[in-house]
Amino acid sequence: MGGNQTWITQVTLLGFQVEPTLECFLFGLFSVFYAFTLLGNGVILGIICLDSRLHTPMYFFLSHLAVLDLSYASNNVPKMLANLVNQKKGISFVPCLMQTFLYLAFAATECLILVAMSYDRYVAICHPLHYAAIMSWRVCTNLAAASWVFSFLLSLVHLVLLLRLPFCGPHKINHFFCEILSVLKLACADTRLNQVVIFAACVFILVGPLCWVLASYTRILLAILRIQSGEGRRKAFSTCSSHLCVVGLFFGSAIVMYMAPQSRHPEEQQKVLSLFYSLFNPMLNPLIYSLRNAEVKGALGRALRKERLS
């Protein structure tokens, strides 16, 4: 902590560091992915709002997931796309910290919403006679509100711990957005407390929820195998398998990113992992739910027929 340190006001996002022609290709590819993310999640959100048959707890949580995917992608991707076509890849440090805060908050909220969705499926399949009483609208609203509030408070803790650090260089972040581990490398002080809090938060927000989800689906699988009706079994598998696909993609990439030893995945590999949960997952989620869920496909078909008739 010498007297000659320079405080950071602006940083450069190095991005993918590839040839200009490849940058143009990536810009086009990621723009298409981002457009599909906005379109797919927007369609899912619109269908759930407009179709009264989807006004159930399961689709209430799915609408929150769509909002999160829209917010999560929009927090990270536009700046990444701009940097792919601009020579100047700078970002002011305050917006950089804001981007870090929001992506942590949206990611944590998505973890908890996925847990709420698994609990909803567990109650629906294992305790169908008590489903309406257990998963009342009051309970669903409280679960969703608690997920949002707790996640933003947890993200605020990370932000406060970041702000206590002096940032004096280097002025470059080797990432395509202000990811927290990359931002910590700009600090010119001991960041062990930040690292410990990040790891503890991952245990609480990733490992804990994942164990809950796996335990819930173990019970659900056993209950499905006891269903006598073939149609009922197919319907249960349809809704649960789509949710498990989303859970596997999201939790898998996040755990590898934040809980595996750093030596296992160098910085370029971290960027690829970050793409999974900031671009690919938000794009794939509506596809998984629309292609594997008969109720969503039915609602979409009814909406399209209604549009043609009008």
Backbone torsions as a table, in degrees:
resi	resn	phi	psi	omega
1	MET	NA	66.9	-178.2
2	GLY	-80.0	169.1	-177.8
3	GLY	-77.9	-11.7	-177.5
4	ASN	-92.8	6.8	-176.6
5	GLN	-66.2	146.7	179.2
6	THR	-107.9	127.5	-179.2
7	TRP	-80.9	140.5	-175.3
8	ILE	-80.1	131.4	170.5
9	THR	-114.6	-22.6	179.6
10	GLN	-147.4	144.7	178.6
11	VAL	-127.5	162.1	178.0
12	THR	-109.7	127.7	174.9
13	LEU	-89.0	110.6	-175.1
14	LEU	-69.2	-25.9	177.5
15	GLY	68.9	-139.9	-172.4
16	PHE	-91.9	-13.7	175.2
17	GLN	51.5	59.3	179.1
18	VAL	-122.8	177.3	179.4
19	GLU	-62.8	150.4	-178.7
20	PRO	-56.3	-38.1	178.9
21	THR	-64.6	-39.0	178.0
22	LEU	-70.2	-32.7	176.2
23	GLU	-61.9	-40.5	177.9
24	CYS	-64.4	-40.0	178.3
25	PHE	-64.4	-44.5	179.7
26	LEU	-64.6	-36.8	177.2
27	PHE	-60.0	-46.8	178.9
28	GLY	-63.9	-44.1	-178.3
29	LEU	-64.6	-48.9	-178.0
30	PHE	-69.6	-29.8	175.9
31	SER	-63.8	-41.3	177.5
32	VAL	-64.3	-44.5	178.6
33	PHE	-60.5	-43.2	-179.1
34	TYR	-65.7	-40.1	177.8
35	ALA	-62.7	-42.0	177.1
36	PHE	-64.6	-36.0	177.6
37	THR	-61.8	-48.8	179.5
38	LEU	-63.8	-44.1	-177.8
39	LEU	-67.0	-49.7	-175.9
40	GLY	-62.3	-49.8	-179.7
41	ASN	-69.2	-33.0	175.6
42	GLY	-64.4	-41.1	178.3
43	VAL	-64.8	-46.6	178.7
44	ILE	-57.6	-46.3	-179.3
45	LEU	-63.5	-43.3	179.8
46	GLY	-64.5	-43.0	-179.9
47	ILE	-62.4	-43.5	-178.9
48	ILE	-64.5	-38.7	-180.0
49	CYS	-70.2	-37.2	-172.3
50	LEU	-88.7	-28.9	-176.3
51	ASP	-95.1	113.2	-176.9
52	SER	-65.0	-22.6	179.6
53	ARG	-69.3	-18.6	179.7
54	LEU	-98.2	10.8	177.7
55	HIS	-85.4	67.0	179.9
56	THR	-127.3	164.1	-179.5
57	PRO	-55.3	-40.7	-178.3
58	MET	-58.8	-45.2	-177.6
59	TYR	-81.8	-20.3	170.4
60	PHE	-61.3	-46.7	178.0
61	PHE	-69.5	-35.0	178.1
62	LEU	-64.4	-34.3	176.6
63	SER	-65.8	-37.5	175.3
64	HIS	-64.5	-39.1	178.0
65	LEU	-62.6	-39.8	178.5
66	ALA	-64.8	-42.4	177.8
67	VAL	-62.2	-42.0	179.3
68	LEU	-63.5	-43.4	180.0
69	ASP	-64.4	-39.8	176.1
70	LEU	-62.6	-45.2	-177.8
71	SER	-68.2	-42.7	-176.4
72	TYR	-63.2	-48.2	179.6
73	ALA	-66.0	-40.7	-177.4
74	SER	-70.1	-21.2	177.3
75	ASN	-74.5	-32.9	-172.6
76	ASN	-108.0	-39.9	-166.7
77	VAL	-73.3	-43.8	-177.1
78	PRO	-55.6	-42.6	178.9
79	LYS	-66.5	-37.5	177.3
80	MET	-62.6	-42.8	179.2
81	LEU	-65.0	-41.4	179.4
82	ALA	-62.8	-39.7	-179.0
83	ASN	-70.2	-25.4	178.9
84	LEU	-68.6	-23.6	-177.5
85	VAL	-113.9	-2.8	179.7
86	ASN	-108.8	144.0	174.7
87	GLN	-72.6	-40.0	177.9
88	LYS	-85.9	118.7	-175.4
89	LYS	-112.6	29.9	-175.2
90	GLY	-82.1	158.5	173.7
91	ILE	-147.7	136.4	177.7
92	SER	-62.8	149.9	-171.3
93	PHE	-69.5	-33.6	179.7
94	VAL	-66.4	-49.3	173.5
95	PRO	-59.8	-31.4	177.2
96	CYS	-62.3	-46.8	178.4
97	LEU	-65.7	-34.4	177.7
98	MET	-65.8	-39.0	177.0
99	GLN	-63.2	-41.4	176.6
100	THR	-60.2	-46.9	-179.3
101	PHE	-59.8	-46.3	-175.7
102	LEU	-69.6	-40.3	-178.0
103	TYR	-68.8	-34.3	175.0
104	LEU	-65.8	-41.4	-178.8
105	ALA	-65.9	-45.6	-179.1
106	PHE	-66.6	-38.7	-179.7
107	ALA	-65.0	-45.3	179.5
108	ALA	-64.9	-40.0	178.4
109	THR	-62.3	-40.8	179.6
110	GLU	-63.2	-39.8	176.4
111	CYS	-56.5	-47.3	-175.9
112	LEU	-72.7	-34.5	176.5
113	ILE	-65.8	-38.0	176.7
114	LEU	-63.8	-36.1	175.6
115	VAL	-65.5	-43.0	178.3
116	ALA	-61.4	-38.3	178.3
117	MET	-65.9	-38.6	178.6
118	SER	-67.9	-36.7	177.0
119	TYR	-65.1	-40.9	177.3
120	ASP	-59.5	-45.0	179.1
121	ARG	-66.9	-36.6	178.5
122	TYR	-62.0	-46.9	-179.8
123	VAL	-66.0	-41.7	-177.2
124	ALA	-63.1	-37.6	-174.4
125	ILE	-94.5	-37.2	-176.2
126	CYS	-91.1	-24.9	179.3
127	HIS	-134.4	60.0	-173.5
128	PRO	-62.9	-32.3	-178.0
129	LEU	-70.5	-24.8	-179.2
130	HIS	-105.3	8.4	-173.5
131	TYR	-59.5	-48.3	-176.3
132	ALA	-63.1	-35.4	-179.0
133	ALA	-75.4	-40.9	-177.1
134	ILE	-73.5	-48.6	-177.0
135	MET	-96.2	57.6	175.7
136	SER	-71.3	166.1	-179.4
137	TRP	-65.0	-30.5	177.6
138	ARG	-65.2	-44.2	178.6
139	VAL	-63.2	-45.9	-179.2
140	CYS	-61.4	-44.0	179.4
141	THR	-63.4	-42.0	179.3
142	ASN	-65.5	-40.5	178.3
143	LEU	-62.5	-45.4	-179.5
144	ALA	-65.9	-45.3	-179.6
145	ALA	-63.0	-42.6	179.1
146	ALA	-62.7	-37.8	178.8
147	SER	-62.1	-46.3	-179.9
148	TRP	-66.0	-48.2	-175.3
149	VAL	-65.3	-48.3	-178.8
150	PHE	-61.0	-42.1	-177.4
151	SER	-65.9	-39.8	178.4
152	PHE	-70.0	-34.2	175.7
153	LEU	-67.3	-40.8	177.4
154	LEU	-63.8	-41.4	177.2
155	SER	-64.5	-34.6	177.9
156	LEU	-64.4	-36.3	176.3
157	VAL	-60.1	-46.5	178.1
158	HIS	-60.8	-40.7	-179.2
159	LEU	-65.0	-43.8	179.0
160	VAL	-61.6	-41.4	178.5
161	LEU	-66.9	-30.8	174.8
162	LEU	-69.4	-42.5	-175.7
163	LEU	-68.6	-21.0	178.2
164	ARG	-75.4	-12.8	-177.2
165	LEU	-88.0	144.6	169.3
166	PRO	-82.7	129.2	179.2
167	PHE	-108.8	113.7	-175.3
168	CYS	-130.5	12.8	175.4
169	GLY	126.5	166.5	0.2
170	PRO	-66.8	168.9	-175.8
171	HIS	-93.6	21.1	-176.8
172	LYS	-126.8	135.1	175.5
173	ILE	-110.0	119.0	-178.3
174	ASN	-83.0	67.6	179.7
175	HIS	-159.8	172.4	178.5
176	PHE	-97.5	-3.5	170.5
177	PHE	-151.9	176.4	-174.1
178	CYS	-83.3	72.8	178.3
179	GLU	-75.0	140.4	-166.7
180	ILE	-60.8	-40.4	-179.5
181	LEU	-66.2	-34.4	178.0
182	SER	-72.6	-36.9	178.7
183	VAL	-65.9	-37.5	-179.4
184	LEU	-61.3	-26.2	-179.6
185	LYS	-70.0	-13.1	177.6
186	LEU	-83.5	-12.5	-175.5
187	ALA	-75.2	144.1	177.5
188	CYS	-109.8	40.1	176.6
189	ALA	-146.4	174.1	-178.9
190	ASP	-67.6	125.2	-178.5
191	THR	-109.2	17.4	-176.5
192	ARG	-63.2	-36.6	178.7
193	LEU	-62.4	-42.9	177.6
194	ASN	-60.6	-43.4	-178.9
195	GLN	-63.9	-40.9	179.6
196	VAL	-64.8	-43.1	-179.9
197	VAL	-65.9	-39.6	177.6
198	ILE	-61.6	-45.0	-179.7
199	PHE	-65.5	-42.5	178.6
200	ALA	-63.5	-40.3	177.7
201	ALA	-64.3	-37.9	178.2
202	CYS	-64.2	-40.8	177.3
203	VAL	-61.1	-42.8	-176.5
204	PHE	-75.7	-38.9	-171.2
205	ILE	-99.3	-15.4	178.9
206	LEU	-113.3	-58.4	-175.3
207	VAL	-67.7	-46.8	179.5
208	GLY	-58.3	-55.4	177.2
209	PRO	-59.3	-38.3	179.7
210	LEU	-63.7	-41.5	176.8
211	CYS	-62.3	-40.4	177.8
212	TRP	-62.3	-45.6	-179.4
213	VAL	-62.3	-45.4	-179.1
214	LEU	-64.4	-40.1	177.3
215	ALA	-64.3	-41.5	179.2
216	SER	-61.7	-44.3	-176.5
217	TYR	-76.5	-21.1	170.9
218	THR	-65.9	-44.7	176.4
219	ARG	-64.3	-39.9	-179.6
220	ILE	-64.1	-43.0	-179.9
221	LEU	-60.5	-43.3	178.4
222	LEU	-63.6	-37.4	178.9
223	ALA	-69.7	-38.6	179.6
224	ILE	-63.4	-40.8	-179.6
225	LEU	-63.8	-20.7	178.8
226	ARG	-89.7	-8.1	179.4
227	ILE	-69.1	128.2	-177.4
228	GLN	-79.9	-36.9	-176.8
229	SER	-73.9	128.7	177.0
230	GLY	-65.4	-37.9	179.4
231	GLU	-66.7	-42.1	178.1
232	GLY	-64.3	-37.7	179.1
233	ARG	-66.6	-41.0	179.1
234	ARG	-64.6	-41.6	-179.7
235	LYS	-64.1	-42.1	179.4
236	ALA	-64.3	-43.9	178.3
237	PHE	-63.4	-36.7	-177.9
238	SER	-62.2	-50.5	-177.3
239	THR	-70.1	-37.7	-175.9
240	CYS	-76.4	-37.0	-178.9
241	SER	-66.9	-36.5	177.9
242	SER	-64.2	-41.6	178.8
243	HIS	-65.9	-39.9	179.4
244	LEU	-64.9	-35.4	176.4
245	CYS	-61.2	-45.6	179.8
246	VAL	-63.8	-44.8	179.8
247	VAL	-60.3	-45.3	-178.9
248	GLY	-62.4	-44.0	-179.5
249	LEU	-64.7	-46.8	-173.6
250	PHE	-72.3	-54.7	-176.9
251	PHE	-66.7	-37.5	-178.8
252	GLY	-60.9	-50.3	-178.8
253	SER	-67.0	-37.7	-178.3
254	ALA	-69.1	-41.3	-179.6
255	ILE	-66.8	-42.1	177.8
256	VAL	-62.5	-37.3	-177.4
257	MET	-68.8	-44.5	-168.9
258	TYR	-107.5	-13.1	-175.2
259	MET	-120.0	-14.0	174.3
260	ALA	-77.6	152.4	177.2
261	PRO	-56.3	139.5	-175.3
262	GLN	-60.2	-32.3	-177.9
263	SER	-66.6	-18.3	-177.7
264	ARG	-74.1	-24.7	-177.1
265	HIS	-140.9	103.3	179.4
266	PRO	-63.3	176.9	-170.8
267	GLU	-59.5	-39.3	-179.6
268	GLU	-65.2	-35.4	177.8
269	GLN	-70.8	-32.5	175.8
270	GLN	-62.3	-37.0	178.5
271	LYS	-63.9	-41.2	178.4
272	VAL	-63.6	-43.1	177.8
273	LEU	-62.4	-39.3	179.0
274	SER	-64.4	-34.2	177.3
275	LEU	-61.0	-34.5	-178.4
276	PHE	-60.8	-47.3	-175.2
277	TYR	-95.0	-4.0	176.8
278	SER	-107.2	-18.4	-178.8
279	LEU	-132.6	-52.0	-174.4
280	PHE	-69.0	-47.3	179.4
281	ASN	-59.5	-49.2	177.6
282	PRO	-60.1	-29.7	177.9
283	MET	-76.6	-38.3	-175.2
284	LEU	-79.1	-29.0	-176.0
285	ASN	-54.7	-51.4	179.1
286	PRO	-65.2	-32.1	176.9
287	LEU	-65.0	-43.3	179.8
288	ILE	-62.6	-45.5	-177.2
289	TYR	-71.9	-33.1	-178.9
290	SER	-79.0	-34.6	-177.2
291	LEU	-82.2	-29.0	-174.7
292	ARG	-105.7	-1.8	-176.6
293	ASN	-116.5	115.3	-175.6
294	ALA	-65.7	-35.6	-178.0
295	GLU	-67.4	-40.0	178.2
296	VAL	-67.1	-42.9	177.7
297	LYS	-62.2	-40.1	178.3
298	GLY	-64.5	-42.3	179.0
299	ALA	-65.1	-39.4	178.2
300	LEU	-65.2	-42.0	177.7
301	GLY	-61.9	-41.9	178.5
302	ARG	-65.0	-38.5	178.8
303	ALA	-65.0	-41.6	179.7
304	LEU	-67.5	-39.6	178.4
305	ARG	-65.8	-39.5	178.8
306	LYS	-64.8	-37.0	178.8
307	GLU	-67.6	-39.0	178.1
308	ARG	-65.6	-40.6	-178.9
309	LEU	-67.9	-31.7	179.8
310	SER	-79.9	NA	NA
